[in-house]
Amino acid sequence: MQKTLSVIGAGFAGCEAAVAAADRGIKVKLYEMKPKQFSPAHKSENFCEIVCSNSFKAKRVESAAGLLKEEMRTLGSVCLESAARCEVAAGGALAVDRVIFSALVTEKVKSHPNIELINEVVSDFPEGVVIVATGPLTADVFAEKISEKCGEALSFYDAAAPIVSAESIDKDFAFFASRYDRGGEDDYLNCPLNKEEYEHFWSELVSAETALVKDFDVYEGCMPIEKLASRGKDAIRFGPMKPVGLINPKTGHRAWAVLQLRKENSAGTMYNLVGFQTNLKFGEQKRVFSLIPALHNADFVRYGVMHRNSFINSPKLLTKSLNLKSEPDIFFAGQITGVEGYMESASSGILAGINAANYLLGKQPLVFPKTTMLGALTAYITDESVKDFQPMGANFGILPPIEPKIRDKKARYAALAERALSDFKQVLK
């Protein structure tokens, strides 16, 4: 008799989990509440909807994000397969047309012969083996059931950057270039500010009115631009507005500060304000961000927003196979486990899908060593010694160092990536 698995949620983790298990001969019931019910951040009926930046970070294997993606490709990631078909220029980063990407993943999942789609809001755990991949915006009715099994859920807030129309950007005050000339010459549209312009912008930014949010923590990687700016006058000038590596061809000089805009879609009709995730009120976003010379007439097609995210206390609850210590039939994947980022969520979905399939088939779980990026992320979120648990994205800091230490950072990262891929492939053998 064919084994059956229930996957709850058709986001990045859920889609990867469903396909990974289905590819291994498991009959999958994929539960998705859209279009019957939408979270505050979701608008599309398709799966894997991108609600924040359309960038999946660096492509270079010698980067933490690039290494994770290479490991995922080895495992047959459906998200990376789809991303390759709708990539938009973003220098050294992998960015996609969000609408096409979502449609491609949805088509792939729906057409799989071993996946049955069930459109309903799940109110309780289905019988049998289950993967919970409901993401950071789990419906309240099911969130209560998760809390009953896992204890009190933790919460933080995620911020998204605004998007402006390309035609509304004043190109007289902007120039195309990638930092240090990496990537294509038109990958980023750069909006320079001189010292006077920057200081006026900074002053208005830190005093602008924010939307009301109660009792929250913000993950450092998604820090609202206004909160980062409040740390000091130069905080964002050495952060998302750093001018290094960018020479304005119109002046031959480096500006005091630079806002980078990245294409939001394949047609290049929209641009994302890179690093400008925000919790400012919509009117304040229009007022303050329009102080940047290139954006003085900007048409904001989407304002930045903040929304609630929830995750379980994974170090206390999960095994390295991503199932509950107390109830091995229940697996968790994605941001609800405390991995942070689209590819991190997708990678945990692949691992949960493989291990749920192995569990049903009576096979040993797949566990990667800490020397791999996926193994290190999994080890972090399942490390019982972690007390003040917070979300974690891919970074070389979670990998064990190479001895003797390689002083040159570029060479060190390359060595870490080489070791990771070698160990990753050895496990699969």
C-alpha positions as CSV (number, residue, x, y, z in Angstrom):
1,M,0.0,0.0,0.0
2,Q,1.3,3.5,-0.9
3,K,2.5,5.5,2.1
4,T,0.7,8.9,2.7
5,L,2.1,12.2,4.1
6,S,0.2,15.4,4.9
7,V,2.0,18.7,4.3
8,I,0.4,21.8,5.7
9,G,1.3,25.0,3.8
10,A,2.3,25.6,0.2
11,G,5.0,28.2,0.8
12,F,8.7,27.7,0.1
13,A,9.2,25.0,2.7
14,G,5.9,23.2,2.0
15,C,6.3,23.0,-1.7
16,E,9.9,21.7,-1.4
17,A,8.8,19.2,1.2
18,A,5.9,18.0,-0.8
19,V,8.0,17.5,-4.0
20,A,10.9,15.9,-2.1
21,A,8.6,13.3,-0.5
22,A,6.5,12.8,-3.7
23,D,9.7,12.2,-5.8
24,R,10.5,9.3,-3.4
25,G,7.2,7.6,-4.0
26,I,5.2,9.0,-1.1
27,K,1.6,10.0,-1.7
28,V,1.3,13.6,-0.5
29,K,-1.7,15.6,0.6
30,L,-0.8,19.3,0.4
31,Y,-3.0,21.5,2.4
32,E,-3.2,25.2,1.5
33,M,-5.6,27.8,2.9
34,K,-5.5,30.1,-0.1
35,P,-7.6,31.2,-1.8
36,K,-10.2,30.5,1.0
37,Q,-8.2,32.6,3.5
38,F,-5.2,34.9,3.0
39,S,-2.7,36.0,5.6
40,P,-2.1,39.8,6.1
41,A,1.0,39.6,3.8
42,H,-0.3,37.5,1.0
43,K,-2.3,38.5,-2.1
44,S,-1.8,35.9,-4.8
45,E,-3.5,32.5,-5.0
46,N,-0.3,30.9,-6.2
47,F,2.2,29.0,-4.1
48,C,5.6,30.3,-2.9
49,E,4.4,33.9,-2.9
50,I,7.3,36.3,-2.3
51,V,6.2,39.0,0.1
52,C,9.5,40.7,0.9
53,S,12.6,41.2,-1.4
54,N,12.6,39.4,-4.7
55,S,16.3,38.6,-4.1
56,F,17.5,35.2,-2.9
57,K,20.9,36.7,-2.1
58,A,24.3,35.9,-3.5
59,K,24.9,33.3,-6.2
60,R,28.7,32.8,-5.6
61,V,29.4,29.4,-4.1
62,E,32.1,31.1,-2.0
63,S,29.3,33.0,-0.2
64,A,27.1,31.5,2.6
65,A,23.9,32.1,0.6
66,G,25.4,30.7,-2.6
67,L,26.8,27.6,-0.8
68,L,23.3,26.8,0.6
69,K,21.8,27.1,-2.9
70,E,24.4,24.8,-4.3
71,E,23.6,22.2,-1.6
72,M,19.9,22.6,-2.5
73,R,20.5,22.1,-6.2
74,T,22.2,18.8,-5.3
75,L,19.0,17.7,-3.6
76,G,16.8,18.8,-6.5
77,S,15.3,22.0,-5.3
78,V,12.1,22.9,-7.1
79,C,12.5,26.6,-6.0
80,L,15.9,26.9,-7.6
81,E,14.8,25.2,-10.7
82,S,12.0,27.7,-11.1
83,A,14.2,30.6,-10.1
84,A,16.6,29.8,-13.0
85,R,13.7,30.2,-15.4
86,C,12.7,33.7,-14.3
87,E,15.9,35.3,-13.1
88,V,16.2,39.1,-13.3
89,A,19.5,40.9,-13.3
90,A,20.8,41.7,-9.8
91,G,24.6,41.7,-10.0
92,G,26.0,38.8,-8.0
93,A,22.6,38.0,-6.5
94,L,19.9,35.6,-7.6
95,A,16.7,37.7,-8.0
96,V,13.5,36.7,-9.7
97,D,10.3,38.0,-11.3
98,R,8.1,37.2,-8.3
99,V,4.9,36.6,-10.3
100,I,6.5,34.3,-12.8
101,F,8.4,32.5,-10.1
102,S,5.3,31.7,-8.0
103,A,3.5,30.5,-11.1
104,L,6.3,28.2,-12.1
105,V,6.5,26.6,-8.6
106,T,2.7,26.2,-8.5
107,E,2.6,24.5,-11.9
108,K,5.4,22.1,-10.9
109,V,3.7,21.1,-7.6
110,K,0.1,20.8,-9.0
111,S,1.3,18.7,-11.9
112,H,3.1,16.1,-9.7
113,P,1.2,12.8,-9.9
114,N,1.9,12.0,-6.3
115,I,0.6,15.3,-4.9
116,E,-3.0,16.0,-4.1
117,L,-3.9,19.6,-3.4
118,I,-6.5,20.3,-0.6
119,N,-7.7,23.9,-0.4
120,E,-8.9,24.4,3.2
121,V,-7.9,26.1,6.4
122,V,-6.5,23.3,8.6
123,S,-7.9,23.5,12.2
124,D,-6.1,20.4,13.6
125,F,-3.4,18.0,12.9
126,P,-4.3,15.4,10.3
127,E,-3.9,11.8,11.2
128,G,-0.6,10.0,10.3
129,V,2.7,11.6,9.4
130,V,2.6,15.4,9.0
131,I,4.9,18.2,8.0
132,V,3.9,21.6,9.4
133,A,5.2,24.3,7.0
134,T,2.7,27.0,7.7
135,G,5.3,29.7,7.9
136,P,5.5,32.8,10.0
137,L,1.9,33.8,9.5
138,T,0.1,30.6,10.6
139,A,-3.7,30.9,10.7
140,D,-4.8,31.5,14.3
141,V,-7.0,28.4,14.6
142,F,-4.1,26.1,13.7
143,A,-1.5,28.2,15.6
144,E,-3.4,27.4,18.8
145,K,-3.1,23.6,18.0
146,I,0.6,24.0,17.4
147,S,1.0,25.9,20.8
148,E,-0.8,23.0,22.5
149,K,1.7,20.6,21.3
150,C,4.8,22.8,21.4
151,G,4.1,25.3,24.2
152,E,4.0,29.0,23.8
153,A,5.0,30.3,20.3
154,L,7.6,33.0,20.0
155,S,7.0,36.0,17.8
156,F,8.9,38.7,16.0
157,Y,8.2,41.1,13.2
158,D,9.5,41.1,9.6
159,A,9.8,44.3,7.5
160,A,9.5,44.7,3.7
161,A,10.9,47.4,1.5
162,P,8.9,49.7,-0.8
163,I,8.7,49.3,-4.6
164,V,8.6,52.3,-7.0
165,S,7.7,52.4,-10.7
166,A,10.7,52.7,-13.0
167,E,9.2,55.5,-15.0
168,S,8.9,57.7,-11.9
169,I,12.6,57.6,-11.1
170,D,14.5,60.7,-12.1
171,K,17.4,59.2,-14.0
172,D,19.2,62.6,-14.1
173,F,19.9,62.0,-10.4
174,A,20.8,58.3,-10.7
175,F,23.3,56.0,-12.5
176,F,23.5,52.3,-13.4
177,A,26.3,50.3,-11.8
178,S,27.0,47.2,-9.7
179,R,29.2,47.6,-6.7
180,Y,32.9,47.1,-7.6
181,D,31.6,46.5,-11.2
182,R,30.3,43.0,-10.3
183,G,27.5,41.8,-12.5
184,G,25.9,43.6,-15.4
185,E,26.2,47.4,-15.8
186,D,22.5,47.9,-15.4
187,D,21.8,45.5,-12.6
188,Y,21.4,48.3,-10.0
189,L,20.1,51.9,-10.3
190,N,22.1,54.0,-7.8
191,C,20.6,57.1,-6.2
192,P,23.5,59.2,-4.8
193,L,23.2,61.9,-2.1
194,N,25.8,64.5,-1.1
195,K,26.5,65.2,2.6
196,E,23.9,67.9,3.0
197,E,21.2,65.9,1.2
198,Y,22.0,62.8,3.3
199,E,22.0,64.6,6.6
200,H,18.6,66.2,5.9
201,F,17.2,62.8,4.8
202,W,18.6,61.1,7.9
203,S,17.1,63.7,10.2
204,E,13.7,63.3,8.7
205,L,14.0,59.5,8.7
206,V,14.7,59.2,12.4
207,S,11.9,61.6,13.4
208,A,9.3,60.1,11.0
209,E,6.1,58.6,12.4
210,T,6.0,54.8,12.5
211,A,3.0,52.4,12.4
212,L,2.0,51.1,15.8
213,V,3.4,47.7,16.6
214,K,3.2,46.1,20.1
215,D,5.8,44.0,21.9
216,F,8.0,42.9,19.1
217,D,11.6,41.9,18.4
218,V,13.0,42.5,14.9
219,Y,15.5,40.1,13.4
220,E,18.7,42.0,12.6
221,G,18.7,40.9,8.9
222,C,15.3,42.6,8.5
223,M,15.9,45.7,10.7
224,P,13.7,48.6,9.6
225,I,15.7,51.3,8.0
226,E,14.5,53.9,10.5
227,K,15.5,51.8,13.5
228,L,18.9,51.2,12.0
229,A,19.3,54.9,11.4
230,S,18.4,55.7,15.0
231,R,21.7,54.1,16.0
232,G,23.7,57.0,14.7
233,K,24.0,59.5,11.9
234,D,26.4,57.2,10.0
235,A,24.7,53.8,10.7
236,I,22.9,53.5,7.4
237,R,25.8,55.2,5.5
238,F,27.9,52.3,6.6
239,G,25.0,49.9,6.0
240,P,22.5,49.8,3.1
241,M,23.5,53.3,1.9
242,K,27.2,52.7,1.8
243,P,28.8,54.4,-1.2
244,V,31.9,52.2,-1.4
245,G,32.6,50.5,-4.8
246,L,30.2,52.9,-6.6
247,I,31.7,55.7,-8.8
248,N,29.2,58.0,-10.4
249,P,30.2,58.2,-14.1
250,K,28.6,61.6,-14.3
251,T,30.9,63.1,-11.7
252,G,33.8,60.6,-11.6
253,H,33.5,60.7,-7.8
254,R,32.0,58.6,-5.0
255,A,28.9,60.1,-3.4
256,W,28.5,60.6,0.4
257,A,25.7,58.0,0.5
258,V,23.9,55.9,-2.1
259,L,20.5,54.2,-2.2
260,Q,20.5,51.2,-4.6
261,L,17.4,50.2,-6.5
262,R,17.1,46.7,-7.9
263,K,14.8,45.5,-10.6
264,E,11.6,43.9,-9.2
265,N,10.5,42.2,-12.3
266,S,11.8,40.9,-15.6
267,A,10.3,43.8,-17.6
268,G,12.2,46.3,-15.3
269,T,9.1,48.4,-14.8
270,M,9.4,48.3,-11.0
271,Y,12.4,48.8,-8.6
272,N,12.9,47.7,-5.0
273,L,14.6,50.0,-2.5
274,V,17.4,47.7,-1.4
275,G,17.8,47.5,2.4
276,F,14.9,49.9,3.0
277,Q,12.5,47.6,4.8
278,T,10.4,49.9,7.0
279,N,7.6,50.3,9.5
280,L,7.0,54.0,8.7
281,K,3.4,55.0,8.0
282,F,2.6,55.1,4.3
283,G,2.4,58.8,4.1
284,E,5.7,59.2,5.9
285,Q,7.4,56.7,3.5
286,K,6.3,58.9,0.6
287,R,7.4,62.1,2.3
288,V,10.8,60.9,3.6
289,F,12.0,58.6,0.8
290,S,11.0,61.3,-1.8
291,L,13.8,63.4,-0.2
292,I,16.3,61.3,-2.1
293,P,16.9,63.3,-5.3
294,A,16.2,60.5,-7.7
295,L,13.0,59.7,-6.0
296,H,11.6,63.2,-5.7
297,N,8.7,62.2,-8.1
298,A,8.6,58.5,-7.2
299,D,5.4,56.6,-7.6
300,F,5.2,54.0,-4.8
301,V,3.5,50.9,-6.2
302,R,3.9,49.1,-2.9
303,Y,4.8,50.6,0.4
304,G,6.9,48.8,3.0
305,V,5.1,46.8,5.6
306,M,5.8,44.9,8.8
307,H,3.9,41.8,9.7
308,R,3.9,39.2,12.6
309,N,6.1,36.1,12.4
310,S,5.9,33.2,14.7
311,F,8.3,30.4,15.3
312,I,8.5,27.4,17.7
313,N,11.3,26.8,20.3
314,S,13.0,24.4,18.0
315,P,16.1,23.7,20.1
316,K,13.9,22.3,22.8
317,L,11.4,20.6,20.5
318,L,13.0,19.2,17.4
319,T,15.4,16.4,16.5
320,K,18.0,16.9,13.7
321,S,15.6,15.1,11.4
322,L,13.2,18.0,12.0
323,N,10.5,16.0,13.8
324,L,9.2,16.5,17.3
325,K,11.1,14.6,20.0
326,S,7.7,14.0,21.7
327,E,5.8,13.0,18.6
328,P,8.1,11.7,15.8
329,D,5.1,11.6,13.3
330,I,5.1,15.4,13.3
331,F,7.8,17.3,11.3
332,F,8.3,21.0,11.0
333,A,9.9,23.0,8.2
334,G,10.5,26.6,7.1
335,Q,10.4,29.9,9.1
336,I,8.2,28.4,11.8
337,T,11.3,26.5,12.9
338,G,13.4,29.6,13.2
339,V,15.4,29.5,9.9
340,E,15.4,33.0,8.4
341,G,15.2,33.6,4.7
342,Y,13.5,32.2,1.6
343,M,16.2,29.7,0.7
344,E,16.8,28.7,4.3
345,S,13.1,27.9,4.5
346,A,13.1,26.0,1.2
347,S,16.2,24.0,2.2
348,S,14.6,23.0,5.5
349,G,11.5,21.9,3.5
350,I,13.6,19.7,1.3
351,L,15.2,18.1,4.4
352,A,11.9,17.6,6.2
353,G,10.4,16.1,3.0
354,I,13.2,13.6,2.6
355,N,13.2,12.6,6.3
356,A,9.4,12.3,6.4
357,A,9.6,10.0,3.4
358,N,12.5,8.0,4.9
359,Y,10.4,7.7,8.2
360,L,7.5,6.3,6.2
361,L,9.7,4.0,4.2
362,G,11.5,2.7,7.3
363,K,14.8,4.2,6.2
364,Q,17.4,6.1,8.2
365,P,17.1,9.9,8.5
366,L,19.3,12.1,6.4
367,V,21.5,14.2,8.6
368,F,24.2,16.5,7.2
369,P,27.3,17.4,9.3
370,K,27.8,20.9,10.7
371,T,30.5,21.5,8.1
372,T,27.8,21.9,5.5
373,M,25.5,24.9,5.4
374,L,22.3,22.9,5.6
375,G,23.7,20.8,8.4
376,A,24.9,23.8,10.3
377,L,21.5,25.6,10.1
378,T,19.8,22.4,11.2
379,A,22.2,22.0,14.0
380,Y,21.7,25.5,15.2
381,I,17.9,25.3,15.3
382,T,18.1,21.9,17.1
383,D,20.9,22.8,19.5
384,E,19.5,22.3,23.1
385,S,22.2,24.6,24.5
386,V,20.7,27.6,22.7
387,K,18.7,29.4,25.4
388,D,17.7,32.8,23.9
389,F,16.6,31.3,20.5
390,Q,16.3,33.7,17.6
391,P,16.0,33.2,13.8
392,M,19.1,32.3,11.9
393,G,20.0,32.7,8.3
394,A,22.9,31.2,6.3
395,N,26.2,32.6,7.3
396,F,29.8,31.2,7.6
397,G,29.8,32.0,11.3
398,I,27.8,28.9,12.1
399,L,30.3,26.6,10.3
400,P,33.2,25.1,12.3
401,P,36.4,26.9,11.4
402,I,39.1,25.4,9.3
403,E,42.4,24.8,11.1
404,P,44.9,26.2,10.8
405,K,43.0,29.5,10.3
406,I,43.2,31.0,6.8
407,R,43.7,34.8,7.4
408,D,42.5,36.0,4.0
409,K,38.7,36.1,4.2
410,K,38.1,35.4,0.5
411,A,40.4,32.3,0.6
412,R,38.8,31.2,3.9
413,Y,35.3,31.3,2.5
414,A,36.3,29.4,-0.6
415,A,37.9,26.7,1.6
416,L,34.8,26.5,3.8
417,A,32.6,26.1,0.7
418,E,34.9,23.5,-0.8
419,R,34.9,21.4,2.4
420,A,31.1,21.8,2.8
421,L,30.3,20.5,-0.7
422,S,32.8,17.6,-0.4
423,D,31.2,16.6,2.9
424,F,27.7,17.1,1.6
425,K,28.3,14.8,-1.4
426,Q,30.0,12.2,0.8
427,V,26.8,11.9,2.9
428,L,24.7,11.4,-0.2
429,K,27.0,8.6,-1.3
